Amino acid sequence: MMIGCLHNLPRVSLGHSPTPIDEMLNLSRELSKDEGELRLLIKRDDCTGLAFGGNKVRQLEFYLGEAVTNGADTILITGAVQSNFVRLAAAAARNTGMECHIQLEERVNNPSLLYRSSGNVLVDKLLGATLHSFPEGEEEQGADRNLEEIAQTLRAEGKNPYIIHLGAGHPPLGALGYVVAAQEIMTQAAKSNVTIDEIVVGSGSGATHAGLLFGLRALGSFIPVKGICVRRTKDLQHQRIVNHCQAIANLLQMGNPVRNDEVEISDDQLAPGYGQLNDAVFEAMQMAAHHEGLILDPVYTGRSMAGFIQRARETDQQKTLLFIHTGGQPAIFAYEADLGPLLGN
Ligand SMILES: Cc1ncc(COP(=O)(O)O)c(C=O)c1O
């Protein structure tokens, strides 16, 4: 089914899809109050293939599509020190024959040495990205301005950089990757005759959350999509998703099928803040590992799984819940200082 002009927009192929939707049988058993009450499913978007995979691979297909159309030779992006997005942007740039400049923002207080050198940072370096540092982690517009300055320097050197802007006010092109994913989920559910009652997904920049919600509604599906805040409180995030949905409609040259009251957000798992572990996140990481052999990360998927487990515990009827595993695993090695002591190191 066509969704606006989605299939006419420039896109490069970077990832493996469709990603599988698997049953989490042990976790379903563990969290069901009565036998067979819960059916917990997981969409393995950590298996999108490129450089350890993750949700950003789908998003980058549209950014890189535009970059190639513009004749760019360098990708420029900003993110947290342990950002998965910048790691995957560097890989996508290499895969498309480009260079990559990365601005790393100091969003986490008192990080360990490994936080700065291992996990995603190590992969960024292996991919040969040029790293820049931005000291004000929560100053989104400042980070954007600084990125523009790096772009000016690159232009002065004769390069043609393409900036992946993530700040509010820039079109959320990457969200289109999750409009595509919504189509994929609907097709998979129809093929396997599964009725999904609710989807739970991490909500950071909001591109994944907004794209999924938009795609489902555009296809006539009313499956609720619960966004779990990983960075901002729910009021801020609600407005962000509402704005993104309108911006997606503009990109696709169609009406916005998402009503504001359909944007569901929880920030119950957010404290003490971005990139910091709490008890529920650690419990979720352990439950996924112990019951399913699944590896989650402490920043995004541990948090969103904590939200998913909360939803499962609240549910007292027969329900099928789908968790979107958005990747992020390389970060566990950078969080050794936090995770190690909890695991007996
Ligand atoms: C592993 C992982 N999951 C979820 C998210 C959140 O996705 P979005 O920024 O599209 O809201 C991110 C963002 O960087 C991520 O790296």
The ligand as a Tripos MOL2 file, in Angstrom:
@<TRIPOS>MOLECULE
LIG
   16    16     1     0     0
SMALL
NO_CHARGES

@<TRIPOS>ATOM
      1 C1         19.7920    1.7470   20.4940 C.3       1 LIG1
      2 C2         18.8520    2.8980   20.3690 C.ar      1 LIG1
      3 N1         17.5620    2.7040   20.6650 N.ar      1 LIG1
      4 C3         16.6570    3.7120   20.6040 C.ar      1 LIG1
      5 C4         17.0420    4.9910   20.2540 C.ar      1 LIG1
      6 C5         16.0020    6.0570   20.1900 C.3       1 LIG1
      7 O1         15.5840    6.2020   18.8680 O.3       1 LIG1
      8 P1         15.0520    7.6100   18.3390 P.3       1 LIG1
      9 O2         16.1950    8.5770   18.4420 O.co2     1 LIG1
     10 O3         14.6290    7.3570   16.9600 O.co2     1 LIG1
     11 O4         13.9560    8.0230   19.2540 O.co2     1 LIG1
     12 C6         18.3840    5.2440   19.9340 C.ar      1 LIG1
     13 C7         18.8140    6.6000   19.5990 C.2       1 LIG1
     14 O5         19.9560    6.9080   19.4570 O.2       1 LIG1
     15 C8         19.3060    4.1710   19.9950 C.ar      1 LIG1
     16 O6         20.6060    4.3510   19.6930 O.3       1 LIG1
@<TRIPOS>BOND
     1     1     2 1
     2     2     3 ar
     3     2    15 ar
     4     3     4 ar
     5     4     5 ar
     6     5     6 1
     7     5    12 ar
     8     6     7 1
     9     7     8 1
    10     8     9 2
    11     8    10 1
    12     8    11 1
    13    12    13 1
    14    12    15 ar
    15    13    14 2
    16    15    16 1
@<TRIPOS>SUBSTRUCTURE
     1 LIG1         1 GROUP 0 **** ****
